[in-house]
Amino acid sequence: MSTPAPSASYSLTVRLEIRNRPGMLGNVTSAIGRAGGDIGAVDLVETTGNRVVRDITIKASDSRHGQEIIGSLKGIAGVKVANISDRTFLMHQGGKIEITSKVPIRTRDDLSMAYTPGVARVCLAIHEDPSRAFTLTMKRNMVAVVTDGTAVLGLGDIGPEAALPVMEGKAMLFKELAGVDAFPICLGTKDPDKIVETVKLLAPSFGGVNLEDIAAPRCFEVEDRLRKELDIPVFHDDQHGTAVVVLAALLNALKIVKKDPRRLRVVVSGVGAAGTAAIKILLALGIRHLVGVDEHGTIYRGRPVGLDFMKRWVAEATNPQNLKGRMSEAIEGADVFIGLSVPGVLTVRDVKRMARNAIVFAMANPVPEIQPEEAERHVRVLATGRSDYPNQINNVLCFPGFFRGLLDSRARSVNDEMKIAAAHAIAACVGKDELGPEYIIPSVFNKKVAPAVAREVVRAAQRTGVAHRRRGADTQFWF
């Protein structure tokens, strides 16, 4: 398996005291290059008669690689490593989000309206008509980002405290990309009953619930119960956000390979939360020849091991030929591989056995199911979950705009029509003149994506009768 490319995720700023002689900086940069580091900024801090102090920013492939680069610098005569700063940890110092006021309080009049006694009038108005909370409080634009910390990124069950940095990051993306306020809620329980009860108790403060990083199969039960018991939308992003972006990428990839979805042969590796949701949305697209593969092999009707209630559903809904075996059997002749599993499960030999003009989405993070450098010459379209390769399939293309649409329409629930509409909106953000094997999905920084997704989610909510509010409607109250 090839080594991952250096990434900003493992970015260091190293302060070096360098002997003030010609060629010394060249020795430093050469040592970093030989160690495989990627040099960013080189900043001069201080110069004296016999030494130069410089801050050098270096990207590494992982933590061990970073240590190797530092070791190579320490081995240069005339160079002292004075300080090492991990830029990712520095970004997280003190947390990444904060709460600020929207209304300044500068005078007694401001205070009397924002708080007592004036606020009592607003409280009574909401008491008379609870729906006014959507107009007169933060509820109209506030999403709860809820986790139990059991399935965090590729890290697994690391607990609620360790999950908090991810939830903070999620809240940042909501705000930056779609103007949605979000608050992280990390729960100290794995009990589905307690999770459901806690979210129900917190729901009056929020206009929607984004479930995040809750392990399967518990996540299915939690989402299903909350959707039935709450009158605000509940969306498990690991399932549905991933599925929406996978579908968007596939819609554009099919334009390149010119294949009919109804005739596709698809293999999905990893049938947890994201994999199951991807299977459901692909079935909704009309794909029928689909096989799921997990650590026990293909999922088929009557398999004696490893079938929870959701995988039993997958077994009944997919694999029409009831194919039994490992990945190598499933992948032969397949048009599409969708990986939502673990590194290294797809080999070059497997890829060579796929159909012509194959599509491979290897989305395990940070290390994909097959390294892009190994697969790219054998497939027509390749995508990963990483930002340092073309065609990054990233949930951030979905959830900010999706919740913007849910809040704007004041939707009661989430349905398949909204998800499919969101996928088409994302796909349409790649113009015909832009579309190509290395550009099937828009950049996460494309400012057109969130508004486009929001617009189509609102329209789908209105078409399907789950919208409480017309687009653009805004009621004011006078008392």
C-alpha positions, -999 to +999 in steps of 0.1 A: +000+000+000+014+034-010+021+061+016-006+089+019+004+123+006+013+150+032-017+168+045-026+199+064-041+176+091-006+168+101+009+203+097+037+215+120+053+248+125+089+243+136+110+271+151+147+265+141+178+283+153+201+281+124+238+290+123+241+322+102+262+309+073+255+306+036+238+274+025+224+265+059+187+272+049+193+250+018+205+222+041+173+225+062+149+225+032+168+196+016+166+176+047+128+182+049+124+172+012+145+140+017+122+131+046+091+135+024+078+167+040+059+194+021+072+229+030+047+257+033+057+290+048+092+299+057+092+330+080+121+350+094+117+356+131+150+370+142+186+376+129+217+381+150+254+380+142+258+342+145+223+328+141+190+331+122+157+321+138+130+308+113+096+293+116+090+267+089+056+252+083+057+215+072+030+191+061+035+154+070+016+123+061+009+112+097+022+117+132+050+092+128+061+109+096+061+142+114+084+128+140+107+115+113+110+149+097+118+165+131+144+138+136+161+147+103+162+184+113+178+175+147+205+157+128+218+188+109+249+203+124+244+240+132+206+236+135+187+236+168+150+227+170+137+254+195+100+247+194+074+225+176+038+235+172+011+213+159-011+236+139-042+214+141-040+214+179-035+251+180-067+256+160-086+237+187-073+256+217-102+267+238-127+252+213-137+264+178-171+280+184-186+305+208-220+321+215-225+357+207-254+381+210-273+393+179-287+423+197-265+449+214-275+460+250-262+495+255-291+513+273-318+507+299-343+506+271-323+478+254-322+458+286-359+463+293-368+449+259-343+421+256-348+409+292-372+419+320-398+433+319-404+434+282-394+397+275-424+386+296-448+398+268-429+376+243-431+347+266-468+350+270-473+353+232-455+320+228-475+305+257-507+314+238-493+300+205-462+277+208-456+279+171-445+315+176-413+301+191-402+296+155-405+334+149-396+349+182-367+327+194-335+311+182-355+279+174-362+291+139-325+287+130-311+264+156-300+227+151-289+203+178-259+182+167-263+151+189-239+122+194-230+095+219-194+093+206-196+057+195-188+060+158-166+091+154-150+095+120-127+065+115-119+064+152-149+044+165-161+044+201-140+072+217-167+086+240-186+119+242-158+142+254-135+131+226-163+135+201-168+172+210-141+186+186-159+169+157-193+183+168-178+218+171-165+214+136-199+204+124-214+235+140-188+257+123-197+243+089-234+248+095-228+285+102-202+292+076-219+275+047-256+280+053-260+305+081-275+278+104-268+281+141-259+247+156-250+235+191-231+203+199-247+180+224-225+150+234-244+125+255-228+104+283-249+073+275-251+046+248-286+035+259-311+042+230-339+048+254-319+075+272-307+091+240-342+093+226-356+107+259-329+133+262-333+146+227-371+148+232-365+168+264-342+192+246-363+195+214-383+226+224-351+247+220-344+235+184-358+236+149-341+204+139-319+175+151-287+164+133-277+129+147-240+123+143-215+095+148-239+071+165-229+035+159-250+011+139-274-006+144-284+016+174-284+047+151-313+033+131-335+027+162-327+062+176-335+080+144-366+060+137-381+066+171-372+103+172-387+109+137-420+093+150-420+112+183-408+147+174-426+174+153-392+187+140-370+171+114-344+145+124-316+137+101-287+113+107-260+128+086-237+098+086-265+079+069-284+103+047-258+131+041-234+105+028-260+088+007-271+121-009-235+130-019-228+095-031-258+097-054-249+132-066-214+119-076-228+088-092-253+108-113-225+128-128-201+098-131-228+080-151-229+109-176-192+103-183-194+065-187-228+067-204-244+038-185-280+032-176-286+031-138-312+003-142-285-019-158-257-012-134-240-038-113-230-022-080-210-034-050-213-016-017-185-024+008-195-016+044-231-020+054-233+001+085-251+034+088-237+051+057-237+020+036-273+011+043-285+046+035-265+046+003-281+012-007-316+027+000-310+058-021-295+037-049-325+014-049-347+045-051-328+056-082-338+023-098-306+002-094-315-034-089-283-054-093-267-044-060-247-065-036-236-055-001-204-068+014-192-067+050-165-084+071-184-118+067-186-115+029-216-108+007-250-102+024-275-127+012-308-141+023-304-168+049-268-160+058-261-177+091-238-150+107-236-113+111-272-102+102-287-076+125-322-064+118-310-038+093-287-062+074-316-086+072-335-059+054-305-054+031-304-091+024-341-091+013-339-059-007-306-066-026-285-093-042-312-108-064-290-137-075-283-144-038-245-144-045-224-159-018-187-153-012-161-127-006-153-094-023-135-110-051-167-129-061-189-099-058-167-075-077-164-095-109-181-076-137-193-048-114-197-013-129-195+005-096-177+000-063-188+021-034-166+018-003-178+029+031-157+004+050-120+000+059-086+005+043-073-021+019-103-042+012-102-036-025-071-048-044-058-039-079-067-074-089-103-068-079-104-036-098-091-053-130-120-077-127-146-050-129-165-040-161-151-016-186-153+021-177-156+012-140-165+037-113-148+034-079-157+055-049-132+045-021-144+066+008-128+051+039-110+078+058-082+087+063-070+057+043-093+045+015-103+010+005-077+012-023-050+039-027-060+062-057-025+058-071-030+021-074-066+022-089-066+053-111-052+037-143-077+008-141-109+028-137-127+056-156-139+076-126-124+076-091-135+094-060-125+093-023-134+109+009-101+128+011-096+165+002-061+159-013-074+139-043-099+149-070-136+141-065-139+144-027-173+129-016-179+149+016-211+152+037-205+190+039-219+193+004-253+182+018-261+189+054-257+227+056-280+234+027-303+205+036-310+219+071-312+254+056-341+241+035-357+222+064-356+253+086-368+276+058-398+254+050-403+245+087-405+209+076-420+184+101-399+155+088-373+143+062-383+121+033-367+104+003-380+131-021-359+157-003-328+135-004-330+128-041-338+164-048-307+174-028-285+150-048-297+164-081-291+199-068-255+190-059-248+172-092-262+202-111-236+225-095-210+209-119-216+225-153-216+205-186-184+223-196-168+214-163-178+178-160-149+153-164-135+121-148-116+143-122-145+167-116-178+149-109-186+167-077-184+204-067-159+217-043-169+219-006-160+257-010-184+262-039-208+288-025-236+278-050-241+244-034-258+251-001-283+276-016-291+252-044-296+223-020-318+244+003-340+256-026-346+220-038-353+207-003-379+235+003-396+226-030-396+189-022-410+197+013-438+217-003-445+191-029-448+163-004-469+183+021-445+183+051-437+221+049-453+243+076-441+275+060-441+289+024-407+300+010-402+336+018-432+338+042-423+357+074-449+367+099-445+397+123-465+401+155-477+432+172-493+431+207 
